[in-house]
Amino acid sequence: MLSTATAIAAPAALAAHPYASGGGPGWWIVFPILWFLLFATVVLLIARRARRYGPPWARGGAGGVGVLGERFARGEIDEAEYRQRLAVLREDRR
């Protein structure tokens, strides 16, 4: 059982130390910041992976037309050769 002196002293002790039962001022902001950092880390990791491997629909290979377009863009072949080879590739599809 609590004595009368303890019952009187307990509220006085809490009044003297208002943060004894809480955590203190500003602790409420720590958890939202941690959640934000976790979310930002996940988003950054996903973006980094997508940038490294490219979009999912482009992972299967560029195909003949794509490779031909890349070679033309790099200047390995001229426009006449590009059009000639493109016509051959499109013929094969029919």
C-alpha positions in Angstrom: 0.0 0.0 0.0 1.1 3.5 -0.7 1.7 5.7 2.2 0.3 9.2 2.3 3.7 10.7 1.9 4.4 8.7 -1.3 1.0 9.7 -2.7 1.8 13.3 -2.1 5.4 13.1 -3.3 4.7 11.3 -6.6 2.8 14.2 -8.4 5.4 16.6 -7.1 8.2 14.5 -8.6 6.5 14.3 -11.9 5.9 18.1 -11.9 9.6 18.6 -11.3 10.6 16.3 -14.2 7.9 16.7 -16.9 9.8 14.4 -19.3 10.2 11.5 -16.9 7.3 9.5 -18.4 7.6 10.7 -22.1 10.9 10.8 -23.9 11.5 14.5 -24.1 10.8 17.2 -26.5 11.3 16.3 -30.1 11.3 12.5 -29.9 8.0 12.4 -31.7 9.7 13.5 -34.9 12.3 10.7 -35.0 10.0 7.9 -36.1 8.5 9.8 -39.1 12.1 10.7 -40.2 13.1 7.1 -39.9 10.1 6.0 -42.0 10.9 8.6 -44.6 14.5 7.5 -44.8 13.5 3.8 -45.2 11.0 4.7 -48.0 13.6 6.9 -49.7 16.2 4.1 -49.6 13.8 1.6 -51.1 12.9 4.1 -53.9 16.6 4.8 -54.6 17.5 1.2 -54.8 14.6 0.4 -57.2 15.6 3.4 -59.4 19.3 2.3 -59.4 18.3 -1.2 -60.4 16.1 0.1 -63.2 18.8 2.4 -64.5 21.4 -0.4 -64.5 19.2 -3.1 -66.2 16.9 -0.9 -68.3 13.2 -1.2 -68.5 11.7 -4.7 -68.3 10.5 -4.7 -71.9 14.0 -4.0 -73.3 15.9 -6.7 -71.5 15.2 -9.5 -73.9 17.6 -8.2 -76.6 17.5 -5.4 -79.1 16.7 -7.5 -82.1 18.0 -6.9 -85.6 16.3 -3.5 -86.2 17.5 -2.2 -82.9 21.1 -3.3 -83.4 21.0 -1.8 -86.9 19.7 1.5 -85.6 22.4 1.6 -82.9 25.1 1.0 -85.5 23.7 3.8 -87.7 23.5 6.1 -84.7 27.2 5.4 -83.8 28.2 6.1 -87.3 29.5 2.6 -88.1 27.3 2.4 -91.3 26.1 5.2 -93.6 22.5 5.9 -94.5 22.5 3.9 -97.8 23.7 0.8 -96.0 21.3 1.4 -93.2 18.3 1.6 -95.5 19.5 -1.4 -97.5 19.9 -3.6 -94.5 16.6 -2.3 -93.0 14.8 -3.4 -96.1 16.3 -6.8 -95.9 15.3 -7.2 -92.2 11.7 -6.1 -92.9 11.5 -8.5 -95.8 12.3 -11.4 -93.5 9.4 -10.5 -91.2 6.8 -10.9 -94.0 
